[in-house]
């Protein structure tokens, strides 16, 4: 099997394990799982969709977690999106080298452009517009910062843009971790120069998943612990709330499930006080906390509980359609592991694809769940939809 055949994470794990010269039994034992469990993963019969397992296998195989989940064969996608990723790459690279090469713009113009781009990302209805807007916006924003006028507000705009739309859009379209790391670094630099609790908190939130996929969970924990955001204003309360969600997420990823509950409860308390709000485009509120509870339950392999939590939520209440898609992915992942509910899992994932097709088609973990469902499906109407979805995701059908 050549590298071009690695269309699931499990096959990728098998390839890396072969290169490392390690047996199935040894790798499974060191990663804390059974030999049969790892064998199912490698054969594509079980999705590797648990972050703590991905981190454990990466540690045993001595690679970054991103090397496991970054598949060598991209899903089918339109060339316009891939061209936009390259344009964003060049704009981010030029800006990190302090040579953005853009046009100086008035702060009110840049404020409107950043707001429109973040809004387009959150709504998902103009996702192509995000990729089209980002390269020039990144260049113009950093050129304007270098010009030295209205620097404080421009730095805040840079933090919001990069920690939210730039990193988020690159994640959705399946861009490399290196590129996402560079975008996170732009956010971090701007936050350090602005040096307010809110901007530091936003940059930390935006870069959290990037650090985890790089295998730097300890760095992520240290950065999170270094930030203290007061809850004295509605805006700062929302930043503090999403940081508590990050704290819970890191505990689950770091195989510390007992530490995940307390920060979730703090976030829930803040969400009750704030209601469904959207400062800085965060979309923080009770619905967001509920979705994190469901995701934490999936990561803890408590799929029945995850499905139960999801069924008590109202995803349409979330102000971001991108997060509505995340809800359906999380619900679909839970249903995929519950006997007798695989057809409902397919329908949930299809609903996510209708909202945010690039993410479902290009995210390796979601594609792995689709591949697992495909091995278990029957030839009925739901199976036909599953096969079409698998084809769009670049999986062999």
C-alpha positions in Angstrom: 0.0 0.0 0.0 1.5 3.3 -1.1 1.1 6.7 0.7 -1.6 7.7 -1.7 -3.8 4.9 -0.3 -3.9 6.3 3.3 -7.4 7.7 3.2 -8.2 7.0 6.8 -6.3 7.8 10.0 -6.1 4.1 10.8 -4.2 3.3 7.6 -1.9 6.3 8.3 -1.2 4.8 11.8 -0.4 1.4 10.2 2.0 3.1 7.7 3.8 5.0 10.5 4.0 2.0 12.7 5.5 0.0 9.8 8.2 2.6 9.2 9.0 2.6 12.9 9.3 -1.1 12.9 6.9 -1.6 15.9 4.5 -4.4 16.3 0.8 -4.0 16.7 0.9 -5.5 20.2 3.7 -3.2 21.4 2.1 0.0 20.0 -1.3 -0.9 21.4 0.1 -1.7 24.8 2.2 1.5 25.1 -0.8 3.6 24.0 -3.1 2.0 26.6 -5.4 0.1 24.3 -6.0 -3.5 23.4 -4.4 -5.1 20.3 -7.8 -5.9 18.8 -8.9 -2.2 19.3 -5.8 -0.9 17.4 -6.2 -3.6 14.8 -9.8 -2.4 14.1 -8.6 1.1 13.8 -5.9 0.2 11.3 -8.3 -1.8 9.2 -10.8 1.1 9.1 -13.4 -0.8 11.0 -13.3 1.7 13.9 -12.7 5.4 13.6 -9.8 7.0 15.5 -12.0 9.9 16.6 -10.8 10.2 20.2 -8.3 12.9 20.8 -6.6 11.3 23.8 -6.1 8.1 21.8 -4.6 10.2 18.9 -2.2 11.9 21.3 -1.3 8.6 22.9 -0.5 6.9 19.6 1.5 10.0 18.4 3.6 9.8 21.6 4.3 6.1 21.1 5.1 6.5 17.4 7.2 9.7 18.1 5.4 11.9 15.7 3.2 15.0 16.1 -0.5 14.2 16.4 -1.0 16.3 13.2 1.2 13.7 11.3 -1.4 11.1 12.1 -4.5 13.1 11.2 -3.0 15.0 8.3 -3.8 12.6 5.5 -1.7 12.6 2.3 -4.7 12.4 0.0 -6.8 15.6 0.1 -10.6 15.3 -0.2 -12.1 16.5 -3.5 -12.4 20.3 -3.3 -12.8 23.1 -5.7 -9.5 24.6 -6.9 -10.7 28.0 -5.9 -10.6 27.1 -2.3 -7.1 25.5 -2.6 -5.9 28.6 -4.4 -7.3 30.8 -1.6 -5.4 28.7 1.0 -2.2 29.4 -0.9 -2.9 33.1 -1.1 -3.6 33.2 2.7 -0.3 31.3 3.2 1.6 33.9 1.4 -0.1 36.8 3.2 0.5 35.2 6.6 4.1 34.4 5.8 4.7 38.0 4.6 3.1 39.4 7.7 5.1 37.2 10.1 8.2 38.5 8.4 7.0 42.1 8.9 6.7 42.6 5.1 3.0 42.4 4.5 3.0 44.4 1.3 -0.6 45.6 1.6 -2.2 49.0 1.5 -2.6 51.3 4.5 -6.3 51.7 5.3 -8.3 53.9 7.7 -9.2 52.1 10.9 -13.0 52.4 10.3 -12.6 50.7 6.9 -10.6 47.9 8.4 -13.0 47.5 11.3 -15.8 47.0 8.8 -13.8 44.5 6.7 -12.8 42.4 9.7 -16.4 42.4 11.0 -17.7 41.3 7.6 -15.1 38.5 7.3 -15.7 37.2 10.8 -19.5 37.3 10.2 -19.1 35.4 6.9 -17.1 32.7 8.6 -19.6 32.3 11.4 -22.6 32.2 9.1 -21.1 29.7 6.6 -23.4 31.0 3.9 -20.6 32.8 2.2 -17.6 30.6 3.0 -15.9 31.3 -0.3 -16.0 35.0 0.5 -13.9 34.4 3.6 -11.1 32.8 1.6 -11.3 35.5 -1.0 -11.2 38.3 1.5 -8.5 37.1 3.9 -5.3 37.5 1.9 -5.7 41.3 1.1 -7.3 41.9 4.5 -4.3 40.3 6.3 -1.8 42.3 4.2 -3.7 45.6 4.6 -4.3 45.2 8.4 -0.6 44.5 9.1 0.6 47.2 6.8 -1.7 49.7 8.6 -0.4 48.5 12.0 3.2 49.1 10.8 2.2 52.7 9.8 1.7 53.6 13.4 -1.7 55.2 13.6 -4.6 53.8 15.7 -2.3 51.0 16.6 -4.3 49.9 19.7 -7.5 49.3 17.9 -5.8 47.7 14.9 -4.0 45.3 17.1 -7.3 44.3 18.6 -8.7 43.8 15.1 -5.7 41.6 14.2 -6.3 39.4 17.3 -10.0 39.0 16.5 -9.4 38.3 12.8 -6.6 35.7 13.3 -7.8 33.9 16.4 -11.3 33.6 14.9 -11.7 33.8 11.1 -8.1 33.0 9.9 -7.4 30.0 12.1 -11.1 28.9 11.9 -11.3 29.1 8.1 -8.0 27.3 7.6 -9.2 24.5 9.9 -12.4 24.1 8.0 -10.7 23.8 4.6 -8.1 21.3 5.9 -5.0 23.6 5.7 -1.8 22.3 7.1 -1.1 22.6 10.8 2.1 24.7 10.0 0.0 27.3 8.3 -2.5 27.4 11.2 0.3 27.7 13.6 1.7 30.8 11.8 -1.8 32.4 11.9 -1.9 31.7 15.6 1.5 33.3 16.0 0.2 36.4 14.3 -2.6 36.5 16.8 -0.3 35.9 19.8 2.1 38.7 18.7 -0.7 41.2 18.3 -2.1 40.3 21.7 1.2 40.7 23.4 1.7 44.1 21.9 -1.8 45.2 22.9 -1.4 43.5 26.3 -5.0 43.5 27.6 -6.6 40.5 29.3 -9.2 40.2 26.6 -6.8 40.1 23.6 -4.4 37.8 25.4 -7.4 35.5 26.2 -8.7 35.6 22.6 -5.2 34.7 21.2 -4.9 31.8 23.7 -8.4 30.5 22.8 -7.6 30.7 19.1 -4.3 28.8 19.3 -5.4 26.1 21.7 -6.4 23.4 19.3 -3.3 24.1 17.1 -1.0 23.5 20.1 -2.8 20.2 20.9 -2.5 18.9 17.4 1.2 19.8 17.5 1.5 17.6 20.6 2.3 20.6 22.8 -0.4 20.0 25.4 1.9 21.2 28.2 2.5 24.5 26.4 -1.2 24.9 25.9 -1.8 24.4 29.6 0.9 26.8 30.5 -0.4 29.5 28.2 -3.9 29.1 29.5 -2.7 29.3 33.1 -0.8 32.5 32.3 -4.0 34.4 31.3 -6.5 35.8 33.8 -9.5 37.5 32.3 -11.8 39.4 34.7 -15.6 39.0 34.5 -16.3 42.6 35.2 -17.8 43.4 31.8 -20.1 41.4 29.5 -17.3 41.1 26.9 -14.6 40.0 29.3 -17.1 37.5 30.9 -17.5 35.8 27.5 -13.7 35.6 27.0 -13.3 34.1 30.5 -16.1 31.6 29.7 -14.5 30.3 26.5 -11.2 29.9 28.3 -12.9 27.7 30.9 -14.2 25.6 28.1 -10.6 25.4 26.8 -9.4 24.3 30.2 -12.0 21.5 30.2 -11.0 20.5 26.7 -7.3 20.3 27.6 -8.1 18.1 30.6 -10.0 15.6 28.4 -7.2 15.7 25.7 -4.6 15.1 28.4 -6.4 12.1 29.8 -7.5 13.9 33.0 -11.3 13.5 32.7 -11.7 14.2 36.4 -10.4 17.7 35.8 -12.8 18.5 33.0 -15.9 19.0 35.1 -15.1 22.0 37.3 -14.2 24.4 34.5 -17.3 23.3 32.6 -19.4 24.3 35.7 -17.6 27.7 35.9 -18.4 28.2 32.2 -22.0 27.2 32.7 -22.4 29.7 35.5 -20.9 32.5 33.3 -23.2 31.4 30.4 -26.3 31.7 32.6 -25.2 35.2 33.6 -24.5 36.2 30.0 -27.2 34.5 28.0 -26.7 33.7 24.3 -24.3 36.5 23.3 -21.6 37.1 20.7 -18.8 39.4 21.8 -15.8 39.1 19.6 -17.7 36.6 17.5 -17.3 34.0 20.3 -20.9 32.8 20.3 -20.7 32.1 24.0 -23.8 31.1 26.0 -25.7 28.1 27.4 -25.9 26.4 24.0 -22.1 26.6 23.5 -21.5 25.1 27.0 -24.0 22.3 26.2 -22.2 21.5 23.0 -18.9 21.3 24.9 -20.5 19.0 27.4 -21.6 16.7 24.6 -18.2 16.8 23.0 -16.4 16.1 26.3 -18.7 13.0 26.7 -17.7 11.8 23.2 -14.0 12.2 24.0 -14.6 10.3 27.3 -16.2 7.5 25.2 -19.5 8.0 27.0 -21.5 8.0 23.8 -25.0 7.4 25.3 -24.5 10.4 27.6 -23.2 12.5 24.7 -26.3 11.7 22.6 -28.6 12.4 25.6 -26.9 15.8 26.2 -27.1 16.7 22.4 -30.8 15.7 22.3 -31.5 18.3 25.0 -29.9 21.1 23.1 -31.3 23.5 20.4 -28.5 23.9 17.9 -30.5 26.5 15.9 -30.2 28.8 19.0 -26.4 29.1 18.5 -25.6 32.4 16.7 -22.9 30.7 14.5 -23.9 28.3 11.8 -20.3 26.9 12.0 -21.0 25.8 15.5 -24.3 24.4 14.5 -22.4 22.2 12.1 -20.1 21.2 15.0 -23.2 20.2 17.0 -24.4 17.8 14.3 -20.9 16.3 13.9 -20.6 15.7 17.6 -24.1 14.2 17.7 -23.3 12.0 14.7 -20.0 10.8 16.3 -22.0 9.8 19.4 -24.7 8.0 17.5 -22.2 6.2 15.3 -21.1 4.3 18.5 -24.6 3.4 19.7 -26.0 0.1 18.5 -29.1 0.6 16.3 -28.6 4.3 15.7 -26.1 4.3 12.8 -28.8 5.5 10.4 -29.4 8.5 12.6 -25.7 9.1 12.7 -25.6 9.3 8.9 -28.4 11.8 8.9 -26.8 13.9 11.6 -23.5 14.0 9.6 -25.4 14.9 6.5 -27.0 17.8 8.2 -23.6 19.0 9.2 -22.4 18.7 5.6 -25.3 20.8 4.4 -24.2 23.6 6.7 -20.5 23.3 6.3 -19.5 20.9 3.5 -15.8 21.7 3.4 -15.4 20.7 7.1 -17.2 17.4 6.8 -15.4 16.5 3.6 -11.9 17.6 4.7 -11.7 17.0 8.5 -9.8 13.7 9.0 -11.7 12.7 12.2 -15.1 13.3 10.7 -14.1 11.4 7.5 -12.9 8.5 9.7 -16.4 8.3 11.3 -17.9 8.2 7.8 -15.5 5.5 6.8 -16.4 3.4 9.9 -20.2 3.8 9.2 -19.6 2.7 5.6 -18.1 -0.6 6.8 -21.2 -1.2 8.9 -23.9 0.0 6.5 -26.5 -1.9 4.5 -27.8 -1.2 1.0 -30.7 1.0 1.7 -31.6 4.7 1.2 -29.5 5.9 4.1 -26.6 3.8 2.9 -26.8 5.5 -0.5 -26.6 8.9 1.1 -23.7 7.7 3.2 -21.9 6.4 0.1 -22.4 9.8 -1.7 -21.1 11.6 1.4 -18.1 9.3 1.6 -17.4 9.9 -2.1 -17.5 13.7 -1.6 -15.0 13.2 1.3 -12.6 11.4 -1.0 -13.1 8.0 0.6 -13.1 4.7 -1.4 -16.7 3.5 -2.0 
